[in-house]
Amino acid sequence: MFPKNTMDNQVFFRIHFATNMKNSPLTTFLLAVLALSTVLSVIFCALYISSTRELRRLQGQMTFINSRTSAITSLANETLEYSKRNPAIDPILEAFNIKPKTGTPATTKTTGK
């Protein structure tokens, strides 16, 4: 069955295994798994890139909103300080609920047992 020369044995085994690999259902299965893995990798890569772009866009919006909120808070604090020197601005501050109304007492809820 096997020739005496060891070089010939290696060639025989390579040819025999190569023909087995072409006809094996395991090879087809592994090739299908490889193709599926490749397609899924491309899909996940595209989803990651899309999500990263959206994250960067939303972070920019969040930075803008935070800076605008701090500017508005600073302006409200400055108007409260100004209202201490000039009480004529109080009706405007009361209209926007920046300052509690002077005619009504501050209500604090107390919870009793």
Secondary structure, 3 states (H helix, E strand, C coil): CCCCCHHHHHHHHHHHHHHHHHHCHHHHHHHHHHHHHHHHHHHHHHHHHHHHHHHHHHHHHHHHHHHHHHHHHHHHHHHHHHHHHCHHHHHHHHHCCCCCCCCCCCCCCCCCC
